[in-house]
Amino acid sequence: MSTASASDVGAVRNYIRGQWNTSSGELLQVVNPATRDVLAAVPASTTSEVQAAIAAASEAFPGWRSTPPEDRIQYLFKIKQLLEDHFEEIARITTIENGKTLTEAKAELRRGIENVEVACGIPTLMQGYNLEDVARGIDETMIRQPLGVVAAITPFNFPAMIPFWFLPYAIACGNTFILKPSEKVPLTMQRVFELIDGIGLPAGVLNLVNGTKTAVDALLEHPAVRAISFVGSTPVARYIYATASAHGKRVQCQGGAKNHVLVLPDADMDMTAQVISESAFGCAGQRCLAVSVAVTIGDAQESFRDAVADRASSLRVGYGLDEGTEMGPVISVESKQRIENLVGKGVRDGAKVLVDGRNPRIDKHANGHFVKPTILDGLPVDSEVASTEIFGPVLSLIHAGDVDEGISILSRTRHGNAASIFTTNGAAARKFRYEAPAGNIGVNIGVAAPMAYFPFSGWGDSFFGVLHAQGRDAVEFYTDKKVVIERWTQSLSRRF
């Protein structure tokens, strides 16, 4: 990423101990991917600056831990109201720095708010359980207690939603929290923390540190940080998981994906083509639940291919703030080049480009990082592209003779984030649900995104850890269990 000068653009700041701080680290450009305008300068914070945030969170923990859960969630109610009151503003910032459409940015923020709502139930969700007389005169109780300082490292593709997979649950459970957002999209959380700064949360409970690998490693290695949450690519997820685990931390790492869908001949083809098109090309394909490979079964090959090609060709691509735009750019020049290179690799491996979105001309935004919807037909199953996360608006079509062959093709991927089936046959749907090796399953659903009160599951190389984000898993992740076994032998005949 190119460097920037603080004198030319606004400098993004860190939020530590309830105060805004200008970092001494190198400044990097934050670029609007649709226009390539420089929006701001984000710091690559130093190790000492990250350590200052950890120290602030450590100092705040004892007082925050002893704050009753009912009192802790009052701050979450305030955060929810702030997000509602500034909904349009925050969504607009997300579109400007990420590139997705304003409609997509609003939907993302709505999912983030839903997690705040669920975390407001912590007085119930955090309860333990007990049993009298596990032996004569002995009672046993299990209680949950917060871990301490916890941190989250979040990606560029959902700057308003993914931090809220972690933040509300962490602080509701009594932990203190450090967020390290993607250096490519720091402005959304910068604004959110500016709003949170006004609600009176005790200093050090929430901290924001911008940066790159140096900042990440400082969080992974510091002994005071008890838990790490991460969302990003599989290679980085594997590194985060291994490094943090080696330093004795609890870790949850959401990695990459290669999501398949099976399309049966009895599916409602118009609906199926629309839903899969929205899944494959929505957010420019930059989401871990995007459909990447559609496996057509039997006679569905021709009818689905033609229907989805029509949808892909008609999508209006442009700046996410322009009215009528249905798909925005990818995040960077490097991403655009990588996506287009993978399309070329698929063609060399034998696929046919049914819809070609490479090097498009976008009116008024010729400098943007645009790749239009692209469809590769007949991609060989053994092609490297069939197993590589493209993370762009590219849909590959593979044909299979029956459901068993389709599930076999799906099972070849080392990822296991999501998989869907489109059919009106209940038996086929049940077989798929039962056998498909993925953590999030859709039946006639293109993006099988769990609601906030269910865990965001993932298998294989799509997830490293045991407890996932959201819902009860989040409560389990952010608390330690303590079992208390008690016997009291004092005579009841003693007078008081």
LOVEXTOR-955658 format. One record per residue (C-alpha): residue in one letter; x, y, z; residue number from 0. Coordinates in nm, 2 decimals, decimal comma, always signed. Layout:
% residues N
- zavo|x|y|z|guke
- A|X|Y|Z|NUM $
...
***
This chain:
% residues 496
- zavo|x|y|z|guke
- M|+0,00|+0,00|+0,00|0 $
- S|+0,13|+0,35|-0,09|1 $
- T|+0,24|+0,59|+0,19|2 $
- A|+0,05|+0,91|+0,26|3 $
- S|+0,12|+1,24|+0,42|4 $
- A|-0,08|+1,36|+0,72|5 $
- S|-0,06|+1,71|+0,58|6 $
- D|-0,24|+1,61|+0,26|7 $
- V|-0,52|+1,40|+0,40|8 $
- G|-0,69|+1,34|+0,74|9 $
- A|-0,49|+1,11|+0,97|10 $
- V|-0,68|+0,82|+1,13|11 $
- R|-0,62|+0,80|+1,50|12 $
- N|-0,60|+0,53|+1,77|13 $
- Y|-0,84|+0,53|+2,06|14 $
- I|-0,67|+0,43|+2,39|15 $
- R|-0,78|+0,47|+2,75|16 $
- G|-1,07|+0,68|+2,63|17 $
- Q|-0,85|+0,93|+2,44|18 $
- W|-0,77|+0,98|+2,08|19 $
- N|-0,40|+0,95|+1,99|20 $
- T|-0,20|+1,03|+1,68|21 $
- S|+0,03|+0,74|+1,60|22 $
- S|+0,40|+0,78|+1,54|23 $
- G|+0,39|+0,49|+1,29|24 $
- E|+0,42|+0,51|+0,91|25 $
- L|+0,11|+0,65|+0,74|26 $
- L|-0,05|+0,45|+0,46|27 $
- Q|-0,31|+0,56|+0,21|28 $
- V|-0,68|+0,48|+0,25|29 $
- V|-0,82|+0,47|-0,11|30 $
- N|-1,17|+0,49|-0,24|31 $
- P|-1,17|+0,17|-0,47|32 $
- A|-1,43|+0,32|-0,71|33 $
- T|-1,25|+0,65|-0,77|34 $
- R|-0,89|+0,59|-0,64|35 $
- D|-0,92|+0,91|-0,45|36 $
- V|-0,71|+0,91|-0,13|37 $
- L|-0,95|+0,94|+0,16|38 $
- A|-0,72|+0,94|+0,46|39 $
- A|-0,39|+0,83|+0,61|40 $
- V|-0,40|+0,53|+0,84|41 $
- P|-0,11|+0,46|+1,08|42 $
- A|+0,09|+0,14|+1,10|43 $
- S|+0,10|+0,16|+1,47|44 $
- T|+0,41|+0,05|+1,66|45 $
- T|+0,45|-0,23|+1,91|46 $
- S|+0,47|+0,02|+2,19|47 $
- E|+0,14|+0,18|+2,09|48 $
- V|-0,03|-0,16|+2,09|49 $
- Q|+0,12|-0,23|+2,43|50 $
- A|-0,02|+0,10|+2,55|51 $
- A|-0,37|-0,02|+2,45|52 $
- I|-0,31|-0,35|+2,62|53 $
- A|-0,21|-0,17|+2,94|54 $
- A|-0,52|+0,05|+2,93|55 $
- A|-0,74|-0,25|+2,88|56 $
- S|-0,56|-0,44|+3,16|57 $
- E|-0,61|-0,15|+3,40|58 $
- A|-0,98|-0,11|+3,32|59 $
- F|-1,05|-0,48|+3,36|60 $
- P|-1,10|-0,52|+3,74|61 $
- G|-1,35|-0,24|+3,76|62 $
- W|-1,54|-0,35|+3,45|63 $
- R|-1,55|-0,71|+3,56|64 $
- S|-1,71|-0,62|+3,89|65 $
- T|-1,97|-0,40|+3,71|66 $
- P|-2,30|-0,60|+3,72|67 $
- P|-2,41|-0,74|+3,38|68 $
- E|-2,73|-0,55|+3,40|69 $
- D|-2,52|-0,23|+3,42|70 $
- R|-2,28|-0,33|+3,15|71 $
- I|-2,56|-0,39|+2,89|72 $
- Q|-2,69|-0,03|+2,95|73 $
- Y|-2,39|+0,08|+2,74|74 $
- L|-2,49|-0,16|+2,47|75 $
- F|-2,84|-0,02|+2,45|76 $
- K|-2,67|+0,32|+2,40|77 $
- I|-2,44|+0,18|+2,13|78 $
- K|-2,74|+0,03|+1,95|79 $
- Q|-2,92|+0,37|+1,96|80 $
- L|-2,62|+0,55|+1,82|81 $
- L|-2,59|+0,30|+1,54|82 $
- E|-2,96|+0,35|+1,46|83 $
- D|-2,93|+0,73|+1,48|84 $
- H|-2,63|+0,74|+1,25|85 $
- F|-2,73|+0,45|+1,03|86 $
- E|-2,72|+0,64|+0,70|87 $
- E|-2,39|+0,81|+0,78|88 $
- I|-2,21|+0,49|+0,88|89 $
- A|-2,33|+0,30|+0,58|90 $
- R|-2,22|+0,58|+0,35|91 $
- I|-1,87|+0,57|+0,50|92 $
- T|-1,86|+0,19|+0,44|93 $
- T|-1,95|+0,24|+0,08|94 $
- I|-1,69|+0,51|+0,02|95 $
- E|-1,40|+0,31|+0,17|96 $
- N|-1,50|-0,04|+0,08|97 $
- G|-1,68|+0,01|-0,26|98 $
- K|-2,00|-0,20|-0,20|99 $
- T|-2,33|-0,05|-0,28|100 $
- L|-2,51|+0,17|-0,03|101 $
- T|-2,79|-0,10|+0,00|102 $
- E|-2,53|-0,36|+0,08|103 $
- A|-2,36|-0,14|+0,33|104 $
- K|-2,69|-0,08|+0,51|105 $
- A|-2,77|-0,45|+0,51|106 $
- E|-2,42|-0,51|+0,66|107 $
- L|-2,47|-0,26|+0,94|108 $
- R|-2,81|-0,40|+1,02|109 $
- R|-2,65|-0,74|+1,08|110 $
- G|-2,40|-0,57|+1,31|111 $
- I|-2,68|-0,41|+1,51|112 $
- E|-2,85|-0,74|+1,55|113 $
- N|-2,54|-0,87|+1,73|114 $
- V|-2,56|-0,58|+1,97|115 $
- E|-2,92|-0,67|+2,04|116 $
- V|-2,84|-1,03|+2,11|117 $
- A|-2,55|-0,93|+2,35|118 $
- C|-2,80|-0,72|+2,55|119 $
- G|-2,93|-1,06|+2,67|120 $
- I|-2,61|-1,13|+2,86|121 $
- P|-2,77|-1,14|+3,21|122 $
- T|-2,95|-1,45|+3,08|123 $
- L|-2,69|-1,59|+2,83|124 $
- M|-2,41|-1,57|+3,08|125 $
- Q|-2,59|-1,76|+3,36|126 $
- G|-2,44|-2,09|+3,49|127 $
- Y|-2,61|-2,38|+3,65|128 $
- N|-2,61|-2,57|+3,98|129 $
- L|-2,72|-2,89|+4,16|130 $
- E|-2,78|-2,95|+4,53|131 $
- D|-2,67|-3,27|+4,70|132 $
- V|-2,42|-3,40|+4,45|133 $
- A|-2,32|-3,59|+4,76|134 $
- R|-2,48|-3,57|+5,10|135 $
- G|-2,46|-3,21|+5,22|136 $
- I|-2,25|-3,10|+4,92|137 $
- D|-2,37|-2,86|+4,65|138 $
- E|-2,21|-2,79|+4,31|139 $
- T|-2,23|-2,47|+4,10|140 $
- M|-2,09|-2,37|+3,76|141 $
- I|-2,04|-2,00|+3,70|142 $
- R|-1,90|-1,80|+3,41|143 $
- Q|-1,64|-1,53|+3,45|144 $
- P|-1,48|-1,30|+3,20|145 $
- L|-1,13|-1,38|+3,06|146 $
- G|-0,97|-1,03|+3,08|147 $
- V|-0,82|-0,84|+2,79|148 $
- V|-0,94|-0,98|+2,45|149 $
- A|-0,88|-0,86|+2,09|150 $
- A|-1,02|-0,89|+1,74|151 $
- I|-0,85|-0,85|+1,41|152 $
- T|-1,11|-0,78|+1,14|153 $
- P|-1,10|-0,77|+0,75|154 $
- F|-1,18|-0,52|+0,48|155 $
- N|-1,49|-0,68|+0,33|156 $
- F|-1,74|-0,60|+0,62|157 $
- P|-1,60|-0,31|+0,81|158 $
- A|-1,93|-0,23|+0,99|159 $
- M|-2,05|-0,58|+1,07|160 $
- I|-1,77|-0,81|+1,16|161 $
- P|-1,63|-0,60|+1,45|162 $
- F|-1,98|-0,65|+1,60|163 $
- W|-1,95|-1,02|+1,59|164 $
- F|-1,71|-0,98|+1,88|165 $
- L|-1,72|-0,64|+2,05|166 $
- P|-2,06|-0,65|+2,21|167 $
- Y|-2,03|-1,00|+2,34|168 $
- A|-1,68|-0,94|+2,48|169 $
- I|-1,77|-0,63|+2,68|170 $
- A|-2,11|-0,76|+2,79|171 $
- C|-1,93|-1,06|+2,94|172 $
- G|-1,71|-0,83|+3,14|173 $
- N|-1,39|-0,83|+2,93|174 $
- T|-1,20|-0,53|+2,80|175 $
- F|-1,16|-0,52|+2,43|176 $
- I|-0,91|-0,41|+2,16|177 $
- L|-1,01|-0,38|+1,79|178 $
- K|-0,75|-0,38|+1,51|179 $
- P|-0,95|-0,31|+1,19|180 $
- S|-0,82|-0,36|+0,84|181 $
- E|-0,58|-0,08|+0,74|182 $
- K|-0,77|-0,08|+0,40|183 $
- V|-1,10|+0,03|+0,56|184 $
- P|-1,03|+0,21|+0,90|185 $
- L|-1,29|+0,49|+0,86|186 $
- T|-1,61|+0,30|+0,95|187 $
- M|-1,48|+0,20|+1,29|188 $
- Q|-1,31|+0,53|+1,34|189 $
- R|-1,66|+0,69|+1,32|190 $
- V|-1,82|+0,43|+1,53|191 $
- F|-1,57|+0,48|+1,81|192 $
- E|-1,61|+0,86|+1,78|193 $
- L|-1,98|+0,80|+1,86|194 $
- I|-1,91|+0,55|+2,14|195 $
- D|-1,67|+0,80|+2,30|196 $
- G|-1,97|+1,00|+2,41|197 $
- I|-2,16|+0,74|+2,60|198 $
- G|-1,95|+0,74|+2,92|199 $
- L|-1,80|+0,40|+2,89|200 $
- P|-1,52|+0,36|+3,15|201 $
- A|-1,18|+0,45|+2,99|202 $
- G|-0,99|+0,14|+2,86|203 $
- V|-1,29|-0,09|+2,82|204 $
- L|-1,29|-0,03|+2,45|205 $
- N|-0,97|+0,05|+2,25|206 $
- L|-0,90|+0,09|+1,88|207 $
- V|-0,55|+0,04|+1,73|208 $
- N|-0,48|+0,07|+1,36|209 $
- G|-0,19|-0,10|+1,19|210 $
- T|-0,05|-0,39|+1,00|211 $
- K|+0,14|-0,71|+1,08|212 $
- T|+0,35|-0,54|+1,35|213 $
- A|+0,03|-0,44|+1,54|214 $
- V|-0,11|-0,79|+1,49|215 $
- D|+0,20|-0,97|+1,62|216 $
- A|+0,21|-0,74|+1,93|217 $
- L|-0,15|-0,86|+2,01|218 $
- L|-0,07|-1,22|+1,94|219 $
- E|+0,24|-1,23|+2,16|220 $
- H|+0,15|-1,02|+2,46|221 $
- P|+0,08|-1,23|+2,77|222 $
- A|-0,20|-1,00|+2,90|223 $
- V|-0,42|-1,07|+2,59|224 $
- R|-0,62|-1,37|+2,68|225 $
- A|-0,82|-1,43|+2,35|226 $
- I|-0,79|-1,34|+1,98|227 $
- S|-1,07|-1,33|+1,72|228 $
- F|-0,98|-1,31|+1,35|229 $
- V|-1,16|-1,31|+1,02|230 $
- G|-0,96|-1,31|+0,69|231 $
- S|-0,79|-1,54|+0,44|232 $
- T|-0,70|-1,90|+0,53|233 $
- P|-0,32|-1,86|+0,52|234 $
- V|-0,34|-1,56|+0,76|235 $
- A|-0,60|-1,74|+0,98|236 $
- R|-0,36|-2,04|+1,01|237 $
- Y|-0,08|-1,81|+1,11|238 $
- I|-0,29|-1,62|+1,36|239 $
- Y|-0,42|-1,95|+1,51|240 $
- A|-0,08|-2,11|+1,54|241 $
- T|+0,10|-1,80|+1,68|242 $
- A|-0,17|-1,70|+1,93|243 $
- S|-0,21|-2,06|+2,04|244 $
- A|+0,16|-2,10|+2,09|245 $
- H|+0,14|-1,80|+2,33|246 $
- G|-0,14|-1,97|+2,53|247 $
- K|-0,44|-1,78|+2,40|248 $
- R|-0,79|-1,88|+2,32|249 $
- V|-0,84|-1,84|+1,95|250 $
- Q|-1,12|-1,83|+1,69|251 $
- C|-1,01|-1,77|+1,33|252 $
- Q|-1,25|-1,76|+1,04|253 $
- G|-1,06|-1,83|+0,72|254 $
- G|-1,13|-1,83|+0,35|255 $
- A|-1,40|-2,02|+0,15|256 $
- K|-1,48|-2,19|-0,17|257 $
- N|-1,86|-2,22|-0,15|258 $
- H|-2,05|-2,46|-0,38|259 $
- V|-2,41|-2,49|-0,47|260 $
- L|-2,60|-2,78|-0,63|261 $
- V|-2,87|-2,69|-0,88|262 $
- L|-3,12|-2,97|-0,95|263 $
- P|-3,34|-2,98|-1,26|264 $
- D|-3,66|-2,95|-1,04|265 $
- A|-3,55|-2,61|-0,89|266 $
- D|-3,74|-2,30|-0,96|267 $
- M|-3,49|-2,18|-1,22|268 $
- D|-3,58|-1,81|-1,23|269 $
- M|-3,56|-1,78|-0,86|270 $
- T|-3,24|-2,00|-0,84|271 $
- A|-3,06|-1,79|-1,11|272 $
- Q|-3,16|-1,47|-0,93|273 $
- V|-3,05|-1,58|-0,58|274 $
- I|-2,72|-1,74|-0,70|275 $
- S|-2,64|-1,43|-0,91|276 $
- E|-2,69|-1,21|-0,60|277 $
- S|-2,48|-1,44|-0,39|278 $
- A|-2,19|-1,47|-0,64|279 $
- F|-2,18|-1,11|-0,75|280 $
- G|-2,31|-0,92|-0,44|281 $
- C|-2,04|-0,72|-0,26|282 $
- A|-1,83|-0,79|-0,58|283 $
- G|-1,79|-1,15|-0,46|284 $
- Q|-1,58|-1,03|-0,16|285 $
- R|-1,76|-1,22|+0,11|286 $
- C|-1,68|-1,56|+0,27|287 $
- L|-2,03|-1,68|+0,20|288 $
- A|-2,04|-1,59|-0,17|289 $
- V|-2,12|-1,87|-0,41|290 $
- S|-1,81|-1,95|-0,61|291 $
- V|-1,90|-2,28|-0,79|292 $
- A|-2,24|-2,39|-0,91|293 $
- V|-2,27|-2,76|-0,98|294 $
- T|-2,56|-2,83|-1,22|295 $
- I|-2,72|-3,17|-1,20|296 $
- G|-2,85|-3,34|-1,51|297 $
- D|-3,09|-3,13|-1,72|298 $
- A|-3,02|-2,82|-1,51|299 $
- Q|-2,70|-2,76|-1,70|300 $
- E|-2,84|-2,57|-1,99|301 $
- S|-3,14|-2,40|-1,83|302 $
- F|-2,94|-2,27|-1,53|303 $
- R|-2,64|-2,16|-1,74|304 $
- D|-2,85|-1,95|-1,97|305 $
- A|-3,06|-1,80|-1,69|306 $
- V|-2,76|-1,70|-1,47|307 $
- A|-2,57|-1,57|-1,77|308 $
- D|-2,86|-1,33|-1,84|309 $
- R|-2,86|-1,21|-1,48|310 $
- A|-2,48|-1,16|-1,47|311 $
- S|-2,48|-0,97|-1,80|312 $
- S|-2,75|-0,73|-1,69|313 $
- L|-2,60|-0,62|-1,36|314 $
- R|-2,52|-0,25|-1,34|315 $
- V|-2,17|-0,20|-1,21|316 $
- G|-2,04|+0,13|-1,08|317 $
- Y|-1,98|+0,36|-0,78|318 $
- G|-2,18|+0,23|-0,49|319 $
- L|-2,32|+0,58|-0,41|320 $
- D|-2,46|+0,62|-0,76|321 $
- E|-2,83|+0,55|-0,79|322 $
- G|-2,90|+0,22|-0,97|323 $
- T|-2,56|+0,06|-0,91|324 $
- E|-2,60|-0,31|-0,83|325 $
- M|-2,23|-0,40|-0,79|326 $
- G|-1,93|-0,20|-0,69|327 $
- P|-1,55|-0,24|-0,74|328 $
- V|-1,31|-0,48|-0,57|329 $
- I|-1,10|-0,34|-0,29|330 $
- S|-0,76|-0,28|-0,47|331 $
- V|-0,56|-0,29|-0,79|332 $
- E|-0,39|-0,60|-0,66|333 $
- S|-0,72|-0,77|-0,60|334 $
- K|-0,84|-0,68|-0,95|335 $
- Q|-0,52|-0,82|-1,11|336 $
- R|-0,53|-1,14|-0,90|337 $
- I|-0,90|-1,20|-0,99|338 $
- E|-0,84|-1,15|-1,36|339 $
- N|-0,53|-1,37|-1,36|340 $
- L|-0,73|-1,65|-1,20|341 $
- V|-1,00|-1,61|-1,47|342 $
- G|-0,72|-1,65|-1,73|343 $
- K|-0,59|-1,96|-1,55|344 $
- G|-0,94|-2,11|-1,56|345 $
- V|-0,95|-2,05|-1,94|346 $
- R|-0,61|-2,21|-1,99|347 $
- D|-0,73|-2,51|-1,79|348 $
- G|-1,02|-2,56|-2,03|349 $
- A|-1,31|-2,34|-1,91|350 $
- K|-1,51|-2,12|-2,15|351 $
- V|-1,57|-1,76|-2,05|352 $
- L|-1,95|-1,74|-2,07|353 $
- V|-1,96|-1,38|-1,94|354 $
- D|-1,63|-1,18|-1,94|355 $
- G|-1,60|-0,90|-1,68|356 $
- R|-1,23|-0,84|-1,72|357 $
- N|-1,10|-0,48|-1,78|358 $
- P|-1,44|-0,32|-1,81|359 $
- R|-1,50|+0,05|-1,90|360 $
- I|-1,70|+0,22|-1,63|361 $
- D|-1,84|+0,56|-1,72|362 $
- K|-1,70|+0,84|-1,50|363 $
- H|-1,49|+0,60|-1,30|364 $
- A|-1,22|+0,48|-1,54|365 $
- N|-0,96|+0,46|-1,26|366 $
- G|-1,17|+0,23|-1,03|367 $
- H|-1,08|-0,12|-0,93|368 $
- F|-1,37|-0,27|-1,13|369 $
- V|-1,42|-0,63|-1,24|370 $
- K|-1,77|-0,70|-1,39|371 $
- P|-1,96|-1,03|-1,32|372 $
- T|-1,77|-1,32|-1,48|373 $
- I|-1,89|-1,68|-1,55|374 $
- L|-1,66|-1,96|-1,63|375 $
- D|-1,85|-2,25|-1,79|376 $
- G|-1,72|-2,61|-1,78|377 $
- L|-1,43|-2,55|-1,54|378 $
- P|-1,25|-2,88|-1,49|379 $
- V|-1,29|-3,02|-1,14|380 $
- D|-0,92|-3,07|-1,11|381 $
- S|-0,84|-2,71|-1,21|382 $
- E|-0,65|-2,51|-0,95|383 $
- V|-0,92|-2,24|-0,99|384 $
- A|-1,19|-2,49|-0,88|385 $
- S|-1,03|-2,50|-0,53|386 $
- T|-0,88|-2,15|-0,50|387 $
- E|-1,07|-1,87|-0,32|388 $
- I|-1,10|-1,60|-0,59|389 $
- F|-1,27|-1,35|-0,37|390 $
- G|-1,42|-1,16|-0,66|391 $
- P|-1,73|-1,16|-0,88|392 $
- V|-1,65|-1,49|-1,06|393 $
- L|-1,89|-1,79|-1,08|394 $
- S|-1,76|-2,12|-1,21|395 $
- L|-2,00|-2,38|-1,36|396 $
- I|-1,94|-2,75|-1,33|397 $
- H|-2,17|-3,03|-1,44|398 $
- A|-2,26|-3,35|-1,26|399 $
- G|-2,48|-3,64|-1,34|400 $
- D|-2,66|-3,68|-1,01|401 $
- V|-2,66|-3,55|-0,65|402 $
- D|-2,40|-3,81|-0,53|403 $
- E|-2,16|-3,69|-0,79|404 $
- G|-2,24|-3,32|-0,70|405 $
- I|-2,17|-3,38|-0,33|406 $
- S|-1,85|-3,56|-0,43|407 $
- I|-1,73|-3,25|-0,63|408 $
- L|-1,82|-3,03|-0,33|409 $
- S|-1,63|-3,25|-0,10|410 $
- R|-1,30|-3,20|-0,29|411 $
- T|-1,25|-2,85|-0,15|412 $
- R|-1,04|-2,82|+0,16|413 $
- H|-1,27|-2,53|+0,27|414 $
- G|-1,60|-2,59|+0,45|415 $
- N|-1,76|-2,26|+0,51|416 $
- A|-2,09|-2,28|+0,33|417 $
- A|-2,28|-2,50|+0,07|418 $
- S|-2,64|-2,48|-0,07|419 $
- I|-2,88|-2,69|-0,27|420 $
- F|-3,16|-2,56|-0,49|421 $
- T|-3,44|-2,81|-0,54|422 $
- T|-3,81|-2,88|-0,46|423 $
- N|-3,72|-3,24|-0,37|424 $
- G|-3,73|-3,28|+0,01|425 $
- A|-3,54|-3,61|+0,01|426 $
- A|-3,26|-3,46|-0,20|427 $
- A|-3,24|-3,16|+0,03|428 $
- R|-3,22|-3,38|+0,34|429 $
- K|-2,95|-3,59|+0,19|430 $
- F|-2,75|-3,28|+0,10|431 $
- R|-2,80|-3,13|+0,45|432 $
- Y|-2,69|-3,46|+0,60|433 $
- E|-2,38|-3,52|+0,39|434 $
- A|-2,24|-3,18|+0,27|435 $
- P|-1,91|-3,11|+0,45|436 $
- A|-1,97|-2,75|+0,54|437 $
- G|-2,06|-2,56|+0,86|438 $
- N|-2,33|-2,33|+0,71|439 $
- I|-2,59|-2,51|+0,49|440 $
- G|-2,85|-2,34|+0,27|441 $
- V|-3,16|-2,50|+0,11|442 $
- N|-3,29|-2,27|-0,16|443 $
- I|-3,07|-2,00|+0,01|444 $
- G|-2,78|-1,84|-0,17|445 $
- V|-2,60|-1,68|+0,12|446 $
- A|-2,65|-1,91|+0,43|447 $
- A|-2,56|-1,64|+0,68|448 $
- P|-2,67|-1,73|+1,03|449 $
- M|-2,87|-1,49|+1,24|450 $
- A|-2,69|-1,32|+1,53|451 $
- Y|-2,83|-1,57|+1,78|452 $
- F|-2,68|-1,87|+1,59|453 $
- P|-2,30|-1,93|+1,56|454 $
- F|-2,13|-1,84|+1,23|455 $
- S|-2,01|-2,18|+1,16|456 $
- G|-1,73|-2,31|+0,93|457 $
- W|-1,54|-2,63|+0,88|458 $
- G|-1,21|-2,74|+0,74|459 $
- D|-0,97|-2,46|+0,63|460 $
- S|-1,25|-2,21|+0,67|461 $
- F|-1,22|-2,21|+1,05|462 $
- F|-0,95|-2,27|+1,31|463 $
- G|-1,08|-2,31|+1,67|464 $
- V|-1,37|-2,46|+1,85|465 $
- L|-1,61|-2,19|+1,94|466 $
- H|-1,74|-1,96|+1,66|467 $
- A|-1,86|-1,60|+1,65|468 $
- Q|-2,21|-1,49|+1,75|469 $
- G|-2,47|-1,61|+1,99|470 $
- R|-2,40|-1,87|+2,26|471 $
- D|-2,07|-1,96|+2,11|472 $
- A|-1,95|-1,60|+2,16|473 $
- V|-2,05|-1,62|+2,53|474 $
- E|-1,87|-1,95|+2,58|475 $
- F|-1,56|-1,81|+2,40|476 $
- Y|-1,54|-1,49|+2,61|477 $
- T|-1,59|-1,66|+2,95|478 $
- D|-1,41|-1,91|+3,17|479 $
- K|-1,61|-2,17|+3,35|480 $
- K|-1,55|-2,21|+3,72|481 $
- V|-1,70|-2,50|+3,92|482 $
- V|-1,76|-2,45|+4,29|483 $
- I|-1,81|-2,75|+4,52|484 $
- E|-1,93|-2,66|+4,87|485 $
- R|-1,99|-2,83|+5,20|486 $
- W|-2,10|-2,65|+5,52|487 $
- T|-2,07|-2,84|+5,84|488 $
- Q|-2,16|-2,57|+6,10|489 $
- S|-2,44|-2,69|+6,33|490 $
- L|-2,78|-2,53|+6,27|491 $
- S|-2,83|-2,54|+6,65|492 $
- R|-2,58|-2,26|+6,70|493 $
- R|-2,76|-1,94|+6,80|494 $
- F|-2,69|-1,61|+6,62|495 $
***
